[in-house]
Amino acid sequence: MAWFLVDLGAETVETVANVDVFVDVPDGSSWALTMACADEVRRAAVRRGRDGGPG
């Protein structure tokens, strides 16, 4: 089962930049990840190039 965390009160399909996801696997393990849209990855790359640090 996957849980996608989006603030529906503040974000829309047009404004969301990334989504946090929590996945519960049938074997009892769980995973957490963040999915970013291409524009957000591009912005992070520009920040990293400009600042020389993590995006």
Phi, psi and omega in degrees: 000140179241138177246118179259123183257106178230136178277092184295341177282338184241339185242148175235173177303326182283337186250345183292134182254330177203163183226131174274137183231134173243128184242125173259118183267144182305335179282003178097348178280166178218155181227151174231140179207162174241127177257126181246145176283163183302320180296323179292321176297319178298315179298318179296320179296320178295315178300316181297317179294322181286316186266342181076009181236190178301144180297000000 
